[in-house]
Amino acid sequence: MRSLYLSFVLLFAFSWLSAQVDPAPDRAPGEGAGPHSQLIIRGVTLINGNGAPPRGPIDIVVENDRIVKIDVVGNPNVPIDANDRPKLKPGGYELDAEGMYLMPGFVDMHGHIGGRAQGADAEYVFKLWLGHGITTIRDPSCGNGLDWVLDQKARSERNEIAAPRIEAYTVFGQGNYDQINTAEGARQWVRDNAAKGADGIKFFGANPDIMAAALAENKKLGLRSACHHAQMDVGRWNVVNSAQAGLTSMEHWYGLPEALFTDRTVQNYPVDYNYQNEQDRFQEAGRLWQQAAAPYSDHWNKVMNELIALDFTIDPTFNIYEANRDLMRARRAEWHEEYTLPSLWQFYQPSRISHGSYWHAWGTEQEVAWRENYRLWMTFVNEYKNRGGRVTTGSDSGFIFQLYGFAYIRELELLREAGFHPLEVIRSATLNGAEALGLEKEIGTVEVGKKADFVIVKENPLADFKVLYGTGAIRLDDNNEVVRTEGVKYTVKGGVVYDAQQLLEDVKAMVRDAKSSEGVEIRQPGIKE
């Protein structure tokens, strides 16, 4: 009997050790464990990125960085027969996620990797992203330089750093803006950019001949593209022109209302408008959708249908402009105190120098105009989705009181506000982003053969996207006590399991250290006596 007892204890101990998710030897706790020869995630309800309804309980088997098996192992609220489950191999790792919800890893289509002006370094940004389930980002400008971003991309691929996988897009002309003054110069710049290893180009607009030449060359080379149709060139080159020339995606909404004009050719700029004054720029932008064709009118329908026929992608980034319609809400978001670096907080404050800090005199009239702007903008985006157009999820964080990771979850909520079903929101955040990046064979859905990229959360995100925030969602328990949900529990990227809560704790420690060393606190602007 004693021998049998010892055997049981040893077997239990071996099983317990095999089931732990420990960091790789060269990584600190919270920096990720794996990839493993075998990883089994047990008992989840799968919310896939293909629009399918939830299903579970499911066991998912991963070998190294790939999904090899997806098994339905029972029915809800019924004990699972262990004999019906995939078996853990010696040396394998097991993650008990019984009752949790699993989605494909999120794709942030507009993810700037910090910046000098914000004082936000890469580790801070990457951990906020991973802590919110973001496993792939498109850096839309390589503001830190293409070589640096490509180095971070390679280190992420080798799992040397805790970071999402990175798609590097270079700003058109970056490194030699004089070269793109001619069509041939633009074509050569595009070729050079591809040779350097960039995944695509971020445009802001240019002379039509130059835009057409650059987009054609880029497409011929098999690279993707994005465009923020800035007001400096949108009068002669709008979203429809770009889509016809082969642009992959439009960012934000610039260039779309201009394509919908029927009784004018330029925005109704006040005579004292100055684009370099960002109060002017963003104040008047809030009145732009009201100058476009009415929803469901002939011209509105014509533009929409043409963009859909061209397989064009809209990446709206609703969240980054939300302060325009409710400045107090964005400024007082509950995560700023613990997660926003003092330098970033300072960057957000009203300034005539910092980009996106245009609160020179932002009041009721501006907010009311922007609320109407959102109504019309969201109507177009929702109908675009309804007719089969691709809409993706991007955050553009680090500006206008929007914080990395948190802003992405807010984007999910705003897509829901626009009219998307929660399952359509998840599809925009996963498969649609993968398709726009040309990575749909690798990521975007949970399928055998694809990369093991997952978001795992204890609560059902379809019922409330707030459960994905790092700060969780507020609940009242049975004892009449106010409690919070936990947020994302695990983020898995290429088979590497990250403790999302530990990553967020790391960020909070960074913020505490920065406050201590700089001797500052996050405070609202005061009144100068």
C-alpha positions in Angstrom: 0.0 0.0 0.0 2.9 2.4 0.9 4.5 1.6 -2.4 1.2 2.3 -4.3 0.9 5.7 -2.3 4.4 6.7 -3.3 3.8 5.9 -6.9 0.6 8.0 -6.8 2.5 10.9 -5.3 5.3 10.7 -7.8 2.8 10.5 -10.7 0.9 13.5 -9.3 4.1 15.5 -8.9 5.3 14.7 -12.4 1.9 15.6 -13.9 1.8 18.9 -11.9 5.3 19.9 -13.1 4.5 19.0 -16.7 1.4 21.2 -16.6 3.1 24.3 -15.4 3.8 27.2 -17.8 7.3 28.3 -16.9 9.4 31.0 -18.7 12.1 29.8 -21.0 15.5 29.8 -19.1 16.7 33.0 -20.8 13.5 35.0 -20.1 12.2 36.6 -16.9 8.8 35.8 -15.4 6.1 37.4 -17.5 8.3 37.5 -20.6 6.7 34.4 -22.0 7.0 30.6 -21.9 7.7 28.5 -24.9 7.3 27.7 -27.7 7.0 24.1 -26.5 7.3 20.8 -28.2 3.6 20.4 -27.2 1.2 22.8 -25.6 -2.4 21.8 -24.8 -4.9 24.5 -23.9 -7.8 22.8 -22.1 -11.5 23.4 -21.9 -12.0 26.8 -23.7 -15.0 28.2 -25.5 -13.7 29.2 -28.9 -14.8 32.5 -30.4 -13.1 32.3 -33.9 -12.4 35.1 -36.2 -14.5 33.8 -39.1 -17.9 34.9 -37.7 -18.8 31.5 -36.3 -20.7 31.4 -33.0 -18.9 30.3 -29.8 -18.3 26.6 -29.3 -16.9 24.6 -26.4 -15.5 23.0 -24.4 -12.5 22.7 -26.8 -8.9 21.5 -26.3 -6.3 23.1 -28.6 -3.0 21.3 -29.3 0.0 23.3 -30.3 3.4 22.0 -31.4 6.1 24.6 -31.4 4.4 27.6 -33.0 1.6 25.8 -34.9 -1.9 24.6 -34.2 -2.0 20.8 -34.8 -5.4 19.8 -33.3 -8.7 21.4 -32.3 -10.9 19.0 -30.4 -14.4 19.4 -29.1 -14.2 17.5 -25.9 -17.7 17.6 -24.5 -20.7 19.7 -23.9 -21.3 22.8 -21.6 -21.9 22.0 -18.0 -21.2 18.3 -18.4 -18.1 16.7 -16.9 -15.4 16.0 -19.5 -14.3 12.4 -19.9 -10.5 12.5 -19.7 -10.3 9.6 -22.2 -11.8 11.8 -24.9 -9.1 14.5 -24.6 -5.8 14.9 -26.4 -3.0 13.3 -24.4 -0.1 15.3 -23.0 3.3 14.0 -24.3 6.4 13.8 -22.1 7.9 17.3 -21.8 4.6 18.9 -23.0 2.9 21.8 -21.3 -0.7 22.0 -20.3 -2.7 25.2 -19.7 -5.9 24.8 -17.7 -8.3 27.3 -19.2 -11.4 25.5 -18.2 -14.4 27.8 -18.7 -12.4 30.6 -20.3 -12.9 32.1 -23.7 -10.3 31.9 -26.5 -10.0 34.1 -29.6 -7.4 34.5 -32.3 -4.7 37.0 -31.5 -5.7 40.6 -32.2 -4.3 42.5 -35.1 -3.6 46.2 -34.6 -3.5 47.7 -38.1 -2.3 51.1 -36.9 0.3 50.6 -34.1 3.0 53.2 -33.7 5.9 51.8 -31.6 6.1 54.7 -29.1 8.1 57.8 -29.9 10.7 60.2 -28.5 8.3 63.0 -28.1 6.1 60.8 -25.9 9.0 59.3 -24.0 7.4 55.9 -24.6 10.0 53.2 -25.3 9.4 49.9 -27.1 9.2 47.6 -24.0 6.5 49.8 -22.5 4.4 49.8 -25.7 4.9 46.1 -26.5 3.9 45.0 -23.0 0.7 47.1 -23.1 -0.1 45.6 -26.5 0.5 42.0 -25.4 -1.3 42.6 -22.2 -4.4 43.4 -24.2 -4.2 40.4 -26.5 -2.5 42.1 -29.5 -0.2 39.6 -31.2 0.4 41.4 -34.5 0.8 45.1 -35.3 1.4 47.1 -38.4 3.8 50.0 -37.7 2.4 52.5 -40.1 5.3 54.9 -40.4 8.5 53.5 -39.0 8.9 56.7 -37.0 11.9 55.1 -35.2 13.6 54.3 -38.6 13.1 51.3 -40.8 16.3 49.6 -39.7 15.3 49.8 -36.0 11.8 48.5 -36.7 13.1 45.6 -38.8 15.5 44.8 -35.9 12.6 44.7 -33.5 10.6 42.6 -35.9 13.4 40.0 -36.2 13.9 39.9 -32.4 10.2 39.4 -32.0 10.2 36.6 -34.5 13.0 34.9 -32.6 11.1 35.4 -29.3 14.1 37.4 -27.9 11.7 40.1 -26.7 8.2 40.2 -25.4 6.5 41.8 -28.4 3.8 41.2 -31.0 4.9 40.3 -34.5 5.5 43.4 -36.6 4.8 44.5 -40.1 7.0 47.5 -41.0 5.5 50.2 -43.3 7.8 53.1 -44.3 6.5 56.6 -44.8 6.6 57.4 -48.5 9.9 59.2 -49.3 11.4 58.6 -45.8 15.1 58.9 -45.9 15.1 60.9 -49.2 12.1 63.1 -49.7 13.8 64.9 -52.6 13.8 61.7 -54.6 10.0 61.4 -54.9 9.5 64.7 -56.8 9.2 62.8 -60.1 7.3 59.6 -61.1 10.5 57.8 -61.9 12.1 58.9 -58.6 9.1 57.7 -56.8 9.3 54.3 -58.5 13.0 54.0 -57.6 12.3 54.9 -54.0 9.6 52.2 -53.8 12.1 49.6 -55.2 14.8 50.7 -52.7 12.2 50.5 -49.9 11.3 46.9 -50.8 15.0 46.0 -51.1 15.6 47.2 -47.5 13.0 44.7 -46.3 9.9 46.9 -45.6 6.6 45.2 -45.7 4.8 48.2 -47.2 4.4 52.0 -47.5 2.4 54.6 -45.6 1.3 57.4 -47.9 0.0 60.8 -46.9 -0.8 61.9 -50.5 1.2 63.5 -53.3 1.0 64.7 -56.8 -1.4 62.4 -58.7 1.3 61.2 -61.2 3.6 60.4 -58.3 1.0 58.6 -56.3 -0.1 56.5 -59.3 3.5 55.6 -60.1 4.5 54.7 -56.6 1.3 52.6 -55.9 1.7 50.7 -59.2 5.3 49.9 -58.5 4.6 48.9 -54.9 1.8 46.6 -56.0 4.0 45.1 -58.7 6.6 44.2 -56.1 3.9 42.5 -54.0 4.0 45.0 -51.1 1.0 46.4 -49.2 0.1 50.0 -48.6 -1.8 52.4 -46.4 -2.7 56.1 -46.8 -3.8 58.9 -44.5 -5.2 61.2 -47.2 -3.9 64.5 -45.7 -5.6 67.8 -46.6 -2.5 69.0 -48.4 -3.2 66.7 -51.4 -6.7 65.4 -50.9 -8.3 68.0 -53.2 -6.8 66.2 -56.2 -6.3 62.7 -54.9 -9.0 61.1 -52.7 -9.7 57.6 -51.5 -11.3 56.5 -54.8 -8.2 57.6 -56.7 -6.0 55.6 -54.3 -8.2 52.5 -54.4 -8.2 52.5 -58.2 -4.4 52.8 -58.2 -4.0 49.8 -56.0 -3.9 51.1 -52.4 -4.5 48.4 -49.8 -6.2 50.4 -47.0 -7.3 53.9 -46.1 -6.4 55.1 -42.5 -8.9 57.1 -40.4 -11.4 58.7 -42.7 -9.6 61.5 -44.5 -10.2 61.4 -48.2 -13.5 59.5 -48.0 -15.9 62.5 -47.4 -14.0 64.3 -50.2 -14.8 61.4 -52.5 -18.5 61.9 -51.5 -18.7 65.6 -52.3 -21.5 66.5 -54.8 -21.9 70.3 -54.5 -18.2 71.3 -53.9 -14.7 70.2 -54.7 -12.9 71.3 -51.5 -13.7 71.3 -47.8 -15.5 74.4 -46.6 -12.4 76.0 -45.0 -13.0 79.3 -43.1 -11.0 82.1 -44.7 -8.7 82.4 -41.6 -8.0 78.6 -41.5 -4.4 77.5 -41.1 -3.6 73.8 -41.4 -0.5 74.2 -39.3 -2.8 75.3 -36.4 -4.1 72.0 -35.3 -7.1 73.6 -33.5 -8.2 74.8 -37.0 -7.4 71.5 -38.6 -9.3 69.2 -36.2 -12.1 71.6 -35.5 -13.0 71.9 -39.2 -12.5 68.2 -39.7 -15.4 67.6 -37.4 -17.7 69.3 -39.9 -16.5 67.5 -42.9 -18.9 64.5 -43.1 -21.8 66.9 -43.0 -20.5 68.3 -46.4 -20.6 64.8 -48.0 -23.4 63.1 -49.9 -26.2 62.0 -47.6 -26.2 58.3 -46.5 -27.7 55.9 -49.0 -27.9 58.6 -51.8 -26.9 57.7 -55.3 -23.4 59.1 -55.1 -22.9 57.7 -51.6 -23.9 54.2 -52.8 -21.7 54.6 -56.0 -18.6 55.4 -54.0 -19.2 52.6 -51.5 -19.9 49.9 -54.2 -16.8 50.9 -56.2 -14.5 50.6 -53.1 -16.0 47.2 -52.3 -15.5 46.0 -55.9 -11.8 47.0 -55.6 -11.4 44.8 -52.5 -10.5 48.0 -50.6 -9.9 48.0 -46.8 -11.1 50.7 -44.4 -9.2 51.0 -41.2 -11.2 53.6 -39.3 -9.4 54.1 -36.0 -12.5 55.5 -34.4 -10.9 55.7 -31.0 -8.1 58.1 -31.8 -10.6 61.0 -32.4 -13.0 60.2 -29.6 -11.6 63.0 -27.4 -13.0 65.4 -30.1 -16.5 64.4 -29.2 -16.0 64.1 -25.4 -12.7 65.5 -24.2 -13.4 65.0 -20.5 -14.1 61.2 -21.0 -10.8 60.7 -22.8 -8.8 62.8 -20.4 -10.2 61.2 -17.3 -9.9 57.5 -18.5 -9.3 55.4 -15.4 -6.1 53.8 -16.7 -4.1 57.0 -17.0 -3.1 57.1 -13.3 -1.4 53.7 -13.2 -0.5 53.0 -16.9 0.3 56.4 -18.6 3.9 57.5 -18.3 4.4 61.1 -17.0 6.1 62.1 -20.2 3.3 60.7 -22.3 0.7 62.5 -20.1 2.6 65.8 -20.6 2.7 65.2 -24.4 -1.2 64.9 -24.3 -1.7 68.3 -22.7 -2.7 71.4 -24.8 0.2 72.5 -26.9 0.9 74.4 -30.1 3.8 72.2 -30.8 2.9 68.5 -29.9 0.9 66.7 -32.6 -2.6 65.9 -31.5 -2.6 68.2 -28.5 -4.8 70.8 -30.1 -7.0 71.7 -27.1 -6.4 75.5 -27.6 -10.1 76.2 -27.0 -12.1 73.0 -27.3 -15.7 73.3 -26.2 -19.3 72.4 -26.6 -19.6 73.5 -30.2 -16.6 71.4 -31.3 -17.9 68.3 -29.5 -21.4 68.6 -30.8 -20.1 68.8 -34.4 -17.8 65.8 -33.9 -20.7 63.7 -32.5 -22.6 64.3 -35.7 -19.4 63.5 -37.6 -19.2 60.2 -35.9 -22.8 59.4 -36.6 -22.3 59.9 -40.4 -18.9 58.2 -40.4 -20.1 55.2 -38.5 -23.1 54.9 -40.8 -20.8 54.5 -43.8 -18.4 52.1 -42.1 -21.2 49.8 -40.9 -22.9 49.7 -44.2 -19.6 49.1 -45.9 -19.2 46.0 -43.7 -22.8 45.0 -44.4 -22.2 45.0 -48.1 -19.1 42.8 -47.8 -16.4 45.4 -47.5 -13.4 44.8 -45.3 -13.2 46.8 -42.1 -10.2 46.3 -39.8 -9.2 47.4 -36.3 -6.5 49.9 -35.6 -5.7 52.1 -32.7 -3.1 54.8 -33.6 -2.3 55.1 -29.9 0.1 57.5 -28.2 -1.8 60.6 -29.2 -5.0 62.5 -28.1 -5.2 60.8 -24.7 -5.3 57.3 -26.2 -3.1 54.7 -24.6 -1.5 51.7 -26.2 -3.6 48.5 -25.7 -6.4 50.2 -23.9 -7.2 52.2 -27.0 -7.4 49.0 -29.1 -10.1 47.6 -26.8 -11.9 51.0 -27.0 -11.8 50.5 -30.8 -13.7 47.2 -30.4 -16.4 49.1 -28.4 -16.7 51.8 -31.0 -17.1 49.2 -33.8 -19.9 47.8 -31.7 -21.4 51.3 -31.4 -21.2 51.7 -35.2 -23.6 48.7 -35.5 -21.3 45.7 -35.8 -22.4 42.5 -34.1 -19.9 41.4 -31.5 -18.8 38.5 -33.7 -18.3 41.0 -36.6 -16.1 43.1 -34.3 -13.9 40.1 -33.5 -13.7 39.3 -37.2 -12.5 42.9 -37.9 -9.9 42.5 -35.1 -8.6 39.2 -36.4 -9.3 37.7 -39.8 -9.9 41.0 -41.6 -6.6 42.4 -40.3 -4.8 39.3 -41.4 -6.3 39.5 -44.9 -5.4 43.2 -45.2 -1.8 42.3 -44.3 -1.7 39.3 -46.7 -1.2 37.0 -43.7 -4.5 35.1 -43.6 -2.8 31.8 -44.3 -0.8 32.3 -41.1 -3.0 34.1 -38.6 -6.5 35.6 -38.1 -8.4 32.4 -37.2 -7.9 29.4 -35.0 -7.2 26.6 -37.6 -5.0 23.6 -37.9 -1.7 24.7 -39.5 -1.9 28.3 -38.5 0.3 30.1 -36.0 -0.7 29.6 -32.4 -1.9 33.2 -31.7 -4.6 33.4 -29.0 -6.3 35.8 -26.6 -7.6 34.0 -23.5 -10.0 35.7 -21.0 -12.1 34.4 -18.2 -15.3 36.3 -19.0 -17.3 36.3 -22.3 -16.1 39.3 -24.3 -19.1 39.1 -26.6 -21.3 40.2 -23.7 -19.0 43.0 -22.7 -15.8 44.1 -24.4 -14.8 45.9 -21.2 -13.7 42.6 -19.8 -10.7 42.9 -22.1 -9.3 46.1 -20.6 -6.3 45.9 -18.5 -8.3 47.6 -15.7 -11.1 45.0 -16.2 -14.8 45.7 -15.9 -16.6 46.8 -12.7 -19.1 44.3 -11.2 -21.2 44.1 -8.0 -20.8 40.7 -6.3 -23.3 38.8 -4.2 -22.0 40.5 -1.1 -22.9 43.9 -2.5 -19.1 44.6 -2.9 -17.7 46.4 -6.0 -15.2 44.2 -7.7 -13.3 44.2 -11.0 -12.8 41.5 -13.6 -9.3 40.5 -14.4 -8.8 41.5 -18.1 -7.0 39.3 -20.5 -5.5 36.2 -18.7 -3.1 34.9 -21.3 -1.8 36.1 -24.6 -0.2 33.4 -26.8 1.9 34.5 -29.8 3.4 31.8 -31.9 3.1 29.2 -29.1 4.7 31.5 -26.5 2.4 31.9 -23.5 2.4 35.3 -21.9 0.9 36.0 -18.5 -1.0 39.2 -19.6 -1.6 40.3 -16.0 2.2 40.1 -15.2 2.9 42.1 -18.3 0.6 44.8 -17.1 2.1 44.7 -13.7 5.5 45.3 -15.3 4.0 48.4 -17.0 2.7 49.7 -13.8 6.1 49.3 -12.2 7.6 51.3 -15.1 5.2 54.1 -14.5 5.8 54.1 -10.8 9.5 54.3 -11.4 9.1 57.1 -13.9 7.0 59.1 -11.5 9.5 58.6 -8.7 12.5 59.5 -10.7 10.9 62.5 -12.3 9.0 63.6 -9.1 5.7 64.1 -11.0 2.2 62.9 -10.8 -0.6 62.6 -13.4 -2.6 65.8 -12.7 -5.1 67.8 -14.7 -4.0 71.2 -16.1 -4.4 73.9 -13.5 -5.2 77.6 -13.8 -2.3 80.0 -14.0 -2.7 82.6 -11.3 
